[in-house]
Amino acid sequence: MKTDRRTPIEIDKTLFQKMGYELIDKIAEFINTIDKKTVTTSKSNLEISELIGNSPLPENGSSPDELLARTTDILMENSLLNGHPKFMGYITSSPTPIGALADLLAATINPNVGAQILSPVATEIEKQTIQWLAEFIGVSPNYGGILVSGGNMANFTGFLAARTAKAPKEIKEKGISNTSNQLTVYCSQTTHTWIEKAVVLFGLGTDSIRWIPADDQNKMNINLLEKTIKEDLEKGCTPMIIAGTAGDVSTGAVDNLKEIATISKKYDIWFHIDGAYGVPAAVVPKYKSLFDGIEEADSIALDPHKWLYSPLEAGCTLVKNPQHLIDTFSSHPEYYNFSNTDHNYYEFGLQNSRGFRALKVWLALKQIGKNGYIQMINEDIDLAKMLFDKSDNHSELEAVSHSLSIATFRYVPEENLSDEYLNKLNEELLNSLQVGGELFVSNAVIKNKYCLRACIVNFRTSEKDIEEMIEIIVREGKKLYKSI
Ligand SMILES: Cc1ncc(COP(=O)(O)O)c(C=O)c1O
């Protein structure tokens, strides 16, 4: 019998070590010099596709060391670097260095964290991570939950638990079209697009959303929330979920969670919080009161890949009574022999086979500790405030908003320019900044003003970066003002 099967997939130990050492050396250098690089590539998409090679599917393989070395160089030299200190776009953090090593280790062991028997250590690590995240944001450690790929999935998971808990019980068998009363959904008009995806995907339809107007601080108007619920009840609707937001995507506003909790209780509606971005700030003692009411939430979405600086992808859903997740997602096919284990993650969410994303989150929590996070999150907020104040004091900038670690502002070269012109100017300015490679911000439209928006979930950004950023923006703004 042959015992020496040779496959094109294995890499022998010596070569693997050589490749690994070279890769780690390059990664260490990359991280160490990231602030000297441009934030993004100047190459066109066509040039990049040529760089990776427009070849058909390889018929035969090639040597792994050359392949890895070349791919590493292409990626390091041509990517957008969200680990750069002047990256402040959207809500994508600089990734924890330990997360890079964690992903390598997780892929090496490759546990399938859908079932405990397939992932004995990884399941315990994920359980502990979930408990720590609950503790981190200040809710009861009895919350349970699951790690998912990001904010959309974390919110969907909470939404589905709400549907199981609050829709008529026969919905599981008969489907949503057999419910006589329309299920309705309440959220502020500033809510992230996940909610539209959720109502489309999970059968409620976009007409089920009641977009509650926000006040001038971008928080949900609670009087209008209650009025809308009453009107719906009179029409015979079944209010299912109120989704409050803790850190809205455009401005970082945190809804009045305490008041939403009171209304949810009064009308027996599921209280969900989309804290994908902002809820980690509840760990900072001086901001904790902003999140009062959080401990009443039936479900909470929070993304380690945003303000816990985890490498993509890592989101999390926490549920006050995790049985709602099991009621929603559990099934027991005959091909699963998992009955001797007590915590099988496939019963808590949408996936069955699941990767070990908990490792990077867990290792970072252990390496950095709660106090390390308090320091970094607090500093991010201070930097956003500094940016707001500097814009406010600058004769050619208008500061528009500041909340948590998001500041919005716009370039206003002189007085008496129309909003229409300023919107065009700032949009063009954003486009030129985004390809320029010196910094990366994104945009927000606030009360019809097209603004530049910096979201600092970046432990590498410093005061010097904020000073330099203002200079760059004003310099580029001046150039454009002359030309359009
Ligand atoms: C408040 C909020 N909710 C949900 C999401 C969606 O998160 P993801 O892009 O990780 O799916 C975002 C993304 O920025 C967000 O800011």
The ligand as an SDF file (V2000), in Angstrom:
LIG
                    3D

 16 16  0  0  0  0  0  0  0  0999 V2000
  -24.4730   52.3540   12.7270 C   0  0  0  0  0  0  0  0  0  0  0  0
  -24.0990   51.2880   11.7370 C   0  0  0  0  0  0  0  0  0  0  0  0
  -24.8460   50.1710   11.6470 N   0  0  0  0  0  0  0  0  0  0  0  0
  -24.5500   49.1900   10.7860 C   0  0  0  0  0  0  0  0  0  0  0  0
  -23.4670   49.2820    9.9500 C   0  0  0  0  0  0  0  0  0  0  0  0
  -23.1580   48.1680    8.9820 C   0  0  0  0  0  0  0  0  0  0  0  0
  -21.9680   47.5390    9.3480 O   0  0  0  0  0  0  0  0  0  0  0  0
  -21.1730   46.5750    8.3330 P   0  0  0  0  0  0  0  0  0  0  0  0
  -20.7190   47.4650    7.2290 O   0  0  0  0  0  0  0  0  0  0  0  0
  -20.0830   46.0330    9.1740 O   0  0  0  0  0  0  0  0  0  0  0  0
  -22.1250   45.5260    7.8680 O   0  0  0  0  0  0  0  0  0  0  0  0
  -22.6740   50.4400    9.9870 C   0  0  0  0  0  0  0  0  0  0  0  0
  -21.5320   50.6010    9.0840 C   0  0  0  0  0  0  0  0  0  0  0  0
  -20.8870   51.5930    9.0320 O   0  0  0  0  0  0  0  0  0  0  0  0
  -22.9950   51.4530   10.9160 C   0  0  0  0  0  0  0  0  0  0  0  0
  -22.2640   52.5670   11.0270 O   0  0  0  0  0  0  0  0  0  0  0  0
  1  2  1  0
  2  3  1  0
  2 15  2  0
  3  4  2  0
  4  5  1  0
  5  6  1  0
  5 12  2  0
  6  7  1  0
  7  8  1  0
  8  9  2  0
  8 10  1  0
  8 11  1  0
 12 13  1  0
 12 15  1  0
 13 14  2  0
 15 16  1  0
M  END
$$$$
